[in-house]
Each structure stands twice: as C-alpha cells, then as structure tokens.
Amino acid sequence: MMDQATLQRFPLSDIETAMFEDGGFCILCGEPSDDAVESDARGYRCGVCGKPGVHGAEEILMMDLVD
Ligand SMILES: [Zn+2]
C-alpha cells in the first residue's frame, strides 16, 4: 500500500487532455508518461523515476488525485 501523502496531484485540465490522448502520469514523480497507456493502466514503470508509478488518466481520476 502506497502512502497517500507521497503521491502527486494533477490539474483537471491535464487529466482531461490525457484522457483524449491515452496519456498517463507518474503519481510518484508527477511526470507524464512517454508512451501511450490505457486509461485504466496502473503501476507501469516510469521512464523518469524508474518506479512503477505510471497510471492512466481515468485511474488517476478514480484515485482522487485531481485538483
Ligand atoms: Zn516517475
């Protein structure tokens, strides 16, 4: 179980754009995914921090990490 306090938050506009473009974000370092991911992707490896933090846009919305 990840500590919620360490997770990044994302602006709604970024998430909306990502939903149209199959984008994802790393919830650990906040960087966008280089590769397209499914909107319900969870725990993909991040090319920036190397941790399994990349989640799809819809998943980030479900996790309530959107402002
Ligand atoms: Zn990362």
PDB file of the backbone (N, CA, C, O) and the ligand in Angstrom, with CONECT records:
HET     ZN  A 101       1
ATOM      1  N   MET A   1       0.851  -1.208   0.000  1.00  0.00           N
ATOM      2  CA  MET A   1       0.000   0.000   0.000  1.00  0.00           C
ATOM      3  C   MET A   1       0.877   1.245   0.000  1.00  0.00           C
ATOM      4  O   MET A   1       1.762   1.399   0.841  1.00  0.00           O
ATOM      5  N   MET A   2       0.618   2.121  -0.950  1.00  0.00           N
ATOM      6  CA  MET A   2       1.413   3.338  -1.042  1.00  0.00           C
ATOM      7  C   MET A   2       0.895   4.389  -0.068  1.00  0.00           C
ATOM      8  O   MET A   2      -0.304   4.461   0.204  1.00  0.00           O
ATOM      9  N   ASP A   3       1.782   5.178   0.438  1.00  0.00           N
ATOM     10  CA  ASP A   3       1.426   6.271   1.332  1.00  0.00           C
ATOM     11  C   ASP A   3       0.793   7.398   0.518  1.00  0.00           C
ATOM     12  O   ASP A   3       1.444   7.987  -0.344  1.00  0.00           O
ATOM     13  N   GLN A   4      -0.454   7.690   0.789  1.00  0.00           N
ATOM     14  CA  GLN A   4      -1.167   8.717   0.022  1.00  0.00           C
ATOM     15  C   GLN A   4      -0.456  10.070   0.075  1.00  0.00           C
ATOM     16  O   GLN A   4      -0.529  10.844  -0.879  1.00  0.00           O
ATOM     17  N   ALA A   5       0.215  10.353   1.158  1.00  0.00           N
ATOM     18  CA  ALA A   5       0.844  11.657   1.335  1.00  0.00           C
ATOM     19  C   ALA A   5       1.989  11.882   0.351  1.00  0.00           C
ATOM     20  O   ALA A   5       2.361  13.026   0.091  1.00  0.00           O
ATOM     21  N   THR A   6       2.549  10.813  -0.196  1.00  0.00           N
ATOM     22  CA  THR A   6       3.680  10.959  -1.089  1.00  0.00           C
ATOM     23  C   THR A   6       3.253  11.065  -2.551  1.00  0.00           C
ATOM     24  O   THR A   6       4.090  11.261  -3.432  1.00  0.00           O
ATOM     25  N   LEU A   7       1.959  10.937  -2.810  1.00  0.00           N
ATOM     26  CA  LEU A   7       1.501  10.925  -4.201  1.00  0.00           C
ATOM     27  C   LEU A   7       1.314  12.335  -4.747  1.00  0.00           C
ATOM     28  O   LEU A   7       0.910  13.251  -4.031  1.00  0.00           O
ATOM     29  N   GLN A   8       1.618  12.485  -6.034  1.00  0.00           N
ATOM     30  CA  GLN A   8       1.449  13.763  -6.714  1.00  0.00           C
ATOM     31  C   GLN A   8      -0.032  14.012  -6.977  1.00  0.00           C
ATOM     32  O   GLN A   8      -0.842  13.086  -6.989  1.00  0.00           O
ATOM     33  N   ARG A   9      -0.367  15.288  -7.189  1.00  0.00           N
ATOM     34  CA  ARG A   9      -1.721  15.645  -7.599  1.00  0.00           C
ATOM     35  C   ARG A   9      -1.628  16.319  -8.971  1.00  0.00           C
ATOM     36  O   ARG A   9      -0.587  16.863  -9.339  1.00  0.00           O
ATOM     37  N   PHE A  10      -2.737  16.273  -9.722  1.00  0.00           N
ATOM     38  CA  PHE A  10      -2.706  16.745 -11.108  1.00  0.00           C
ATOM     39  C   PHE A  10      -3.884  17.665 -11.378  1.00  0.00           C
ATOM     40  O   PHE A  10      -4.989  17.437 -10.884  1.00  0.00           O
ATOM     41  N   PRO A  11      -3.638  18.727 -12.179  1.00  0.00           N
ATOM     42  CA  PRO A  11      -4.746  19.609 -12.561  1.00  0.00           C
ATOM     43  C   PRO A  11      -5.730  18.882 -13.472  1.00  0.00           C
ATOM     44  O   PRO A  11      -5.330  18.080 -14.315  1.00  0.00           O
ATOM     45  N   LEU A  12      -7.010  19.167 -13.297  1.00  0.00           N
ATOM     46  CA  LEU A  12      -8.043  18.507 -14.086  1.00  0.00           C
ATOM     47  C   LEU A  12      -7.815  18.670 -15.583  1.00  0.00           C
ATOM     48  O   LEU A  12      -8.064  17.746 -16.358  1.00  0.00           O
ATOM     49  N   SER A  13      -7.335  19.861 -15.995  1.00  0.00           N
ATOM     50  CA  SER A  13      -7.120  20.100 -17.424  1.00  0.00           C
ATOM     51  C   SER A  13      -6.111  19.110 -18.016  1.00  0.00           C
ATOM     52  O   SER A  13      -6.275  18.648 -19.146  1.00  0.00           O
ATOM     53  N   ASP A  14      -5.078  18.792 -17.253  1.00  0.00           N
ATOM     54  CA  ASP A  14      -4.074  17.829 -17.722  1.00  0.00           C
ATOM     55  C   ASP A  14      -4.678  16.434 -17.853  1.00  0.00           C
ATOM     56  O   ASP A  14      -4.379  15.706 -18.799  1.00  0.00           O
ATOM     57  N   ILE A  15      -5.515  16.076 -16.914  1.00  0.00           N
ATOM     58  CA  ILE A  15      -6.130  14.750 -16.926  1.00  0.00           C
ATOM     59  C   ILE A  15      -7.126  14.634 -18.080  1.00  0.00           C
ATOM     60  O   ILE A  15      -7.209  13.597 -18.738  1.00  0.00           O
ATOM     61  N   GLU A  16      -7.877  15.708 -18.315  1.00  0.00           N
ATOM     62  CA  GLU A  16      -8.844  15.705 -19.421  1.00  0.00           C
ATOM     63  C   GLU A  16      -8.125  15.519 -20.753  1.00  0.00           C
ATOM     64  O   GLU A  16      -8.557  14.731 -21.594  1.00  0.00           O
ATOM     65  N   THR A  17      -7.033  16.244 -20.939  1.00  0.00           N
ATOM     66  CA  THR A  17      -6.252  16.109 -22.164  1.00  0.00           C
ATOM     67  C   THR A  17      -5.725  14.689 -22.300  1.00  0.00           C
ATOM     68  O   THR A  17      -5.785  14.094 -23.376  1.00  0.00           O
ATOM     69  N   ALA A  18      -5.214  14.156 -21.209  1.00  0.00           N
ATOM     70  CA  ALA A  18      -4.637  12.805 -21.228  1.00  0.00           C
ATOM     71  C   ALA A  18      -5.685  11.758 -21.586  1.00  0.00           C
ATOM     72  O   ALA A  18      -5.364  10.751 -22.218  1.00  0.00           O
ATOM     73  N   MET A  19      -6.932  11.985 -21.188  1.00  0.00           N
ATOM     74  CA  MET A  19      -7.983  11.008 -21.482  1.00  0.00           C
ATOM     75  C   MET A  19      -8.252  10.913 -22.983  1.00  0.00           C
ATOM     76  O   MET A  19      -8.646   9.861 -23.486  1.00  0.00           O
ATOM     77  N   PHE A  20      -8.038  12.013 -23.685  1.00  0.00           N
ATOM     78  CA  PHE A  20      -8.248  12.007 -25.133  1.00  0.00           C
ATOM     79  C   PHE A  20      -7.042  11.453 -25.886  1.00  0.00           C
ATOM     80  O   PHE A  20      -7.158  10.981 -27.017  1.00  0.00           O
ATOM     81  N   GLU A  21      -5.902  11.520 -25.245  1.00  0.00           N
ATOM     82  CA  GLU A  21      -4.653  11.153 -25.933  1.00  0.00           C
ATOM     83  C   GLU A  21      -4.019   9.874 -25.397  1.00  0.00           C
ATOM     84  O   GLU A  21      -2.860   9.583 -25.691  1.00  0.00           O
ATOM     85  N   ASP A  22      -4.777   9.107 -24.610  1.00  0.00           N
ATOM     86  CA  ASP A  22      -4.228   7.902 -23.979  1.00  0.00           C
ATOM     87  C   ASP A  22      -2.968   8.224 -23.194  1.00  0.00           C
ATOM     88  O   ASP A  22      -2.000   7.463 -23.197  1.00  0.00           O
ATOM     89  N   GLY A  23      -2.999   9.344 -22.535  1.00  0.00           N
ATOM     90  CA  GLY A  23      -1.848   9.746 -21.741  1.00  0.00           C
ATOM     91  C   GLY A  23      -1.932   9.197 -20.330  1.00  0.00           C
ATOM     92  O   GLY A  23      -2.997   8.806 -19.850  1.00  0.00           O
ATOM     93  N   GLY A  24      -0.794   9.180 -19.689  1.00  0.00           N
ATOM     94  CA  GLY A  24      -0.752   8.766 -18.291  1.00  0.00           C
ATOM     95  C   GLY A  24       0.273   9.595 -17.564  1.00  0.00           C
ATOM     96  O   GLY A  24       1.088  10.284 -18.178  1.00  0.00           O
ATOM     97  N   PHE A  25       0.226   9.522 -16.243  1.00  0.00           N
ATOM     98  CA  PHE A  25       1.181  10.263 -15.430  1.00  0.00           C
ATOM     99  C   PHE A  25       1.734   9.367 -14.342  1.00  0.00           C
ATOM    100  O   PHE A  25       1.088   8.426 -13.881  1.00  0.00           O
ATOM    101  N   CYS A  26       2.954   9.696 -13.949  1.00  0.00           N
ATOM    102  CA  CYS A  26       3.548   9.000 -12.813  1.00  0.00           C
ATOM    103  C   CYS A  26       3.063   9.688 -11.544  1.00  0.00           C
ATOM    104  O   CYS A  26       3.319  10.873 -11.335  1.00  0.00           O
ATOM    105  N   ILE A  27       2.364   8.940 -10.701  1.00  0.00           N
ATOM    106  CA  ILE A  27       1.828   9.556  -9.491  1.00  0.00           C
ATOM    107  C   ILE A  27       2.889   9.679  -8.392  1.00  0.00           C
ATOM    108  O   ILE A  27       2.626  10.229  -7.322  1.00  0.00           O
ATOM    109  N   LEU A  28       4.068   9.170  -8.665  1.00  0.00           N
ATOM    110  CA  LEU A  28       5.151   9.269  -7.676  1.00  0.00           C
ATOM    111  C   LEU A  28       6.044  10.473  -7.930  1.00  0.00           C
ATOM    112  O   LEU A  28       6.494  11.118  -6.983  1.00  0.00           O
ATOM    113  N   CYS A  29       6.309  10.790  -9.216  1.00  0.00           N
ATOM    114  CA  CYS A  29       7.169  11.943  -9.504  1.00  0.00           C
ATOM    115  C   CYS A  29       6.438  13.039 -10.267  1.00  0.00           C
ATOM    116  O   CYS A  29       6.952  14.152 -10.384  1.00  0.00           O
ATOM    117  N   GLY A  30       5.235  12.743 -10.793  1.00  0.00           N
ATOM    118  CA  GLY A  30       4.423  13.762 -11.437  1.00  0.00           C
ATOM    119  C   GLY A  30       4.672  13.952 -12.918  1.00  0.00           C
ATOM    120  O   GLY A  30       4.003  14.763 -13.558  1.00  0.00           O
ATOM    121  N   GLU A  31       5.632  13.214 -13.479  1.00  0.00           N
ATOM    122  CA  GLU A  31       5.954  13.378 -14.896  1.00  0.00           C
ATOM    123  C   GLU A  31       4.955  12.622 -15.776  1.00  0.00           C
ATOM    124  O   GLU A  31       4.464  11.557 -15.402  1.00  0.00           O
ATOM    125  N   PRO A  32       4.659  13.200 -16.967  1.00  0.00           N
ATOM    126  CA  PRO A  32       3.790  12.478 -17.905  1.00  0.00           C
ATOM    127  C   PRO A  32       4.505  11.258 -18.479  1.00  0.00           C
ATOM    128  O   PRO A  32       5.729  11.245 -18.606  1.00  0.00           O
ATOM    129  N   SER A  33       3.731  10.244 -18.820  1.00  0.00           N
ATOM    130  CA  SER A  33       4.295   9.038 -19.421  1.00  0.00           C
ATOM    131  C   SER A  33       4.764   9.318 -20.837  1.00  0.00           C
ATOM    132  O   SER A  33       4.087  10.030 -21.580  1.00  0.00           O
ATOM    133  N   ASP A  34       5.898   8.778 -21.220  1.00  0.00           N
ATOM    134  CA  ASP A  34       6.389   8.928 -22.590  1.00  0.00           C
ATOM    135  C   ASP A  34       5.523   8.158 -23.567  1.00  0.00           C
ATOM    136  O   ASP A  34       5.290   8.603 -24.691  1.00  0.00           O
ATOM    137  N   ASP A  35       5.052   7.010 -23.138  1.00  0.00           N
ATOM    138  CA  ASP A  35       4.269   6.140 -24.018  1.00  0.00           C
ATOM    139  C   ASP A  35       2.783   6.280 -23.717  1.00  0.00           C
ATOM    140  O   ASP A  35       2.391   6.631 -22.604  1.00  0.00           O
ATOM    141  N   ALA A  36       1.957   5.999 -24.731  1.00  0.00           N
ATOM    142  CA  ALA A  36       0.519   5.950 -24.520  1.00  0.00           C
ATOM    143  C   ALA A  36       0.192   4.776 -23.598  1.00  0.00           C
ATOM    144  O   ALA A  36       0.782   3.701 -23.703  1.00  0.00           O
ATOM    145  N   VAL A  37      -0.751   5.003 -22.703  1.00  0.00           N
ATOM    146  CA  VAL A  37      -1.185   3.932 -21.798  1.00  0.00           C
ATOM    147  C   VAL A  37      -2.704   3.858 -21.810  1.00  0.00           C
ATOM    148  O   VAL A  37      -3.373   4.836 -22.142  1.00  0.00           O
ATOM    149  N   GLU A  38      -3.248   2.710 -21.451  1.00  0.00           N
ATOM    150  CA  GLU A  38      -4.694   2.591 -21.330  1.00  0.00           C
ATOM    151  C   GLU A  38      -5.145   3.525 -20.207  1.00  0.00           C
ATOM    152  O   GLU A  38      -4.395   3.795 -19.270  1.00  0.00           O
ATOM    153  N   SER A  39      -6.387   4.014 -20.319  1.00  0.00           N
ATOM    154  CA  SER A  39      -6.865   4.963 -19.307  1.00  0.00           C
ATOM    155  C   SER A  39      -6.985   4.309 -17.933  1.00  0.00           C
ATOM    156  O   SER A  39      -7.004   4.997 -16.912  1.00  0.00           O
ATOM    157  N   ASP A  40      -7.065   2.966 -17.913  1.00  0.00           N
ATOM    158  CA  ASP A  40      -7.160   2.290 -16.610  1.00  0.00           C
ATOM    159  C   ASP A  40      -5.856   1.586 -16.236  1.00  0.00           C
ATOM    160  O   ASP A  40      -5.848   0.671 -15.413  1.00  0.00           O
ATOM    161  N   ALA A  41      -4.756   2.023 -16.852  1.00  0.00           N
ATOM    162  CA  ALA A  41      -3.448   1.442 -16.530  1.00  0.00           C
ATOM    163  C   ALA A  41      -3.072   1.754 -15.087  1.00  0.00           C
ATOM    164  O   ALA A  41      -3.404   2.814 -14.556  1.00  0.00           O
ATOM    165  N   ARG A  42      -2.386   0.825 -14.478  1.00  0.00           N
ATOM    166  CA  ARG A  42      -1.940   1.038 -13.094  1.00  0.00           C
ATOM    167  C   ARG A  42      -0.538   0.483 -12.916  1.00  0.00           C
ATOM    168  O   ARG A  42      -0.249  -0.643 -13.321  1.00  0.00           O
ATOM    169  N   GLY A  43       0.322   1.271 -12.314  1.00  0.00           N
ATOM    170  CA  GLY A  43       1.614   0.761 -11.877  1.00  0.00           C
ATOM    171  C   GLY A  43       2.603   0.435 -12.976  1.00  0.00           C
ATOM    172  O   GLY A  43       3.439  -0.454 -12.817  1.00  0.00           O
ATOM    173  N   TYR A  44       2.516   1.155 -14.106  1.00  0.00           N
ATOM    174  CA  TYR A  44       3.512   0.959 -15.153  1.00  0.00           C
ATOM    175  C   TYR A  44       4.819   1.633 -14.746  1.00  0.00           C
ATOM    176  O   TYR A  44       4.832   2.591 -13.972  1.00  0.00           O
ATOM    177  N   ARG A  45       5.895   1.116 -15.277  1.00  0.00           N
ATOM    178  CA  ARG A  45       7.204   1.660 -14.937  1.00  0.00           C
ATOM    179  C   ARG A  45       7.381   3.059 -15.528  1.00  0.00           C
ATOM    180  O   ARG A  45       7.098   3.289 -16.703  1.00  0.00           O
ATOM    181  N   CYS A  46       7.848   3.979 -14.704  1.00  0.00           N
ATOM    182  CA  CYS A  46       8.058   5.357 -15.127  1.00  0.00           C
ATOM    183  C   CYS A  46       9.458   5.513 -15.711  1.00  0.00           C
ATOM    184  O   CYS A  46      10.443   5.082 -15.112  1.00  0.00           O
ATOM    185  N   GLY A  47       9.538   6.145 -16.912  1.00  0.00           N
ATOM    186  CA  GLY A  47      10.820   6.333 -17.567  1.00  0.00           C
ATOM    187  C   GLY A  47      11.674   7.400 -16.908  1.00  0.00           C
ATOM    188  O   GLY A  47      12.872   7.492 -17.175  1.00  0.00           O
ATOM    189  N   VAL A  48      11.066   8.208 -16.046  1.00  0.00           N
ATOM    190  CA  VAL A  48      11.798   9.297 -15.394  1.00  0.00           C
ATOM    191  C   VAL A  48      12.355   8.861 -14.039  1.00  0.00           C
ATOM    192  O   VAL A  48      13.555   8.990 -13.795  1.00  0.00           O
ATOM    193  N   CYS A  49      11.506   8.353 -13.170  1.00  0.00           N
ATOM    194  CA  CYS A  49      11.981   7.982 -11.822  1.00  0.00           C
ATOM    195  C   CYS A  49      12.245   6.484 -11.688  1.00  0.00           C
ATOM    196  O   CYS A  49      12.841   6.040 -10.707  1.00  0.00           O
ATOM    197  N   GLY A  50      11.795   5.702 -12.686  1.00  0.00           N
ATOM    198  CA  GLY A  50      12.090   4.275 -12.671  1.00  0.00           C
ATOM    199  C   GLY A  50      11.202   3.447 -11.759  1.00  0.00           C
ATOM    200  O   GLY A  50      11.369   2.231 -11.659  1.00  0.00           O
ATOM    201  N   LYS A  51      10.262   4.100 -11.096  1.00  0.00           N
ATOM    202  CA  LYS A  51       9.360   3.378 -10.198  1.00  0.00           C
ATOM    203  C   LYS A  51       8.044   3.045 -10.917  1.00  0.00           C
ATOM    204  O   LYS A  51       7.700   3.681 -11.913  1.00  0.00           O
ATOM    205  N   PRO A  52       7.326   2.065 -10.416  1.00  0.00           N
ATOM    206  CA  PRO A  52       6.060   1.677 -11.056  1.00  0.00           C
ATOM    207  C   PRO A  52       4.939   2.637 -10.696  1.00  0.00           C
ATOM    208  O   PRO A  52       3.967   2.249 -10.047  1.00  0.00           O
ATOM    209  N   GLY A  53       5.074   3.896 -11.117  1.00  0.00           N
ATOM    210  CA  GLY A  53       4.109   4.913 -10.701  1.00  0.00           C
ATOM    211  C   GLY A  53       3.181   5.407 -11.783  1.00  0.00           C
ATOM    212  O   GLY A  53       2.306   6.230 -11.512  1.00  0.00           O
ATOM    213  N   VAL A  54       3.350   4.919 -13.028  1.00  0.00           N
ATOM    214  CA  VAL A  54       2.542   5.447 -14.133  1.00  0.00           C
ATOM    215  C   VAL A  54       1.135   4.847 -14.115  1.00  0.00           C
ATOM    216  O   VAL A  54       0.944   3.632 -14.146  1.00  0.00           O
ATOM    217  N   HIS A  55       0.162   5.755 -14.064  1.00  0.00           N
ATOM    218  CA  HIS A  55      -1.246   5.363 -14.083  1.00  0.00           C
ATOM    219  C   HIS A  55      -1.942   6.100 -15.224  1.00  0.00           C
ATOM    220  O   HIS A  55      -1.549   7.208 -15.589  1.00  0.00           O
ATOM    221  N   GLY A  56      -2.976   5.477 -15.782  1.00  0.00           N
ATOM    222  CA  GLY A  56      -3.766   6.107 -16.827  1.00  0.00           C
ATOM    223  C   GLY A  56      -4.620   7.223 -16.261  1.00  0.00           C
ATOM    224  O   GLY A  56      -4.852   7.293 -15.054  1.00  0.00           O
ATOM    225  N   ALA A  57      -5.093   8.109 -17.157  1.00  0.00           N
ATOM    226  CA  ALA A  57      -5.839   9.296 -16.733  1.00  0.00           C
ATOM    227  C   ALA A  57      -7.085   8.937 -15.920  1.00  0.00           C
ATOM    228  O   ALA A  57      -7.357   9.546 -14.886  1.00  0.00           O
ATOM    229  N   GLU A  58      -7.831   7.949 -16.393  1.00  0.00           N
ATOM    230  CA  GLU A  58      -9.071   7.587 -15.706  1.00  0.00           C
ATOM    231  C   GLU A  58      -8.770   7.042 -14.308  1.00  0.00           C
ATOM    232  O   GLU A  58      -9.500   7.300 -13.350  1.00  0.00           O
ATOM    233  N   GLU A  59      -7.698   6.299 -14.221  1.00  0.00           N
ATOM    234  CA  GLU A  59      -7.302   5.714 -12.938  1.00  0.00           C
ATOM    235  C   GLU A  59      -6.901   6.810 -11.942  1.00  0.00           C
ATOM    236  O   GLU A  59      -7.217   6.724 -10.755  1.00  0.00           O
ATOM    237  N   ILE A  60      -6.210   7.830 -12.430  1.00  0.00           N
ATOM    238  CA  ILE A  60      -5.813   8.937 -11.565  1.00  0.00           C
ATOM    239  C   ILE A  60      -7.046   9.680 -11.059  1.00  0.00           C
ATOM    240  O   ILE A  60      -7.091  10.131  -9.914  1.00  0.00           O
ATOM    241  N   LEU A  61      -8.039   9.797 -11.930  1.00  0.00           N
ATOM    242  CA  LEU A  61      -9.308  10.425 -11.554  1.00  0.00           C
ATOM    243  C   LEU A  61      -9.989   9.598 -10.455  1.00  0.00           C
ATOM    244  O   LEU A  61     -10.484  10.145  -9.470  1.00  0.00           O
ATOM    245  N   MET A  62     -10.003   8.287 -10.639  1.00  0.00           N
ATOM    246  CA  MET A  62     -10.624   7.382  -9.670  1.00  0.00           C
ATOM    247  C   MET A  62      -9.921   7.432  -8.316  1.00  0.00           C
ATOM    248  O   MET A  62     -10.546   7.248  -7.272  1.00  0.00           O
ATOM    249  N   MET A  63      -8.613   7.685  -8.351  1.00  0.00           N
ATOM    250  CA  MET A  63      -7.836   7.724  -7.114  1.00  0.00           C
ATOM    251  C   MET A  63      -7.959   9.063  -6.410  1.00  0.00           C
ATOM    252  O   MET A  63      -7.393   9.265  -5.335  1.00  0.00           O
ATOM    253  N   ASP A  64      -8.707   9.984  -7.026  1.00  0.00           N
ATOM    254  CA  ASP A  64      -8.953  11.295  -6.432  1.00  0.00           C
ATOM    255  C   ASP A  64      -7.660  12.091  -6.244  1.00  0.00           C
ATOM    256  O   ASP A  64      -7.437  12.726  -5.214  1.00  0.00           O
ATOM    257  N   LEU A  65      -6.815  12.031  -7.281  1.00  0.00           N
ATOM    258  CA  LEU A  65      -5.565  12.793  -7.242  1.00  0.00           C
ATOM    259  C   LEU A  65      -5.630  14.013  -8.154  1.00  0.00           C
ATOM    260  O   LEU A  65      -4.602  14.530  -8.593  1.00  0.00           O
ATOM    261  N   VAL A  66      -6.865  14.471  -8.434  1.00  0.00           N
ATOM    262  CA  VAL A  66      -7.057  15.575  -9.377  1.00  0.00           C
ATOM    263  C   VAL A  66      -7.585  16.801  -8.659  1.00  0.00           C
ATOM    264  O   VAL A  66      -8.493  16.714  -7.833  1.00  0.00           O
ATOM    265  N   ASP A  67      -7.004  17.943  -8.985  1.00  0.00           N
ATOM    266  CA  ASP A  67      -7.474  19.204  -8.389  1.00  0.00           C
ATOM    267  C   ASP A  67      -8.269  20.007  -9.402  1.00  0.00           C
ATOM    268  O   ASP A  67      -8.746  21.098  -9.088  1.00  0.00           O
TER     269      ASP A  67
HETATM  270 ZN    ZN A 101       8.010   8.750 -12.053  1.00  0.00          ZN2+
END
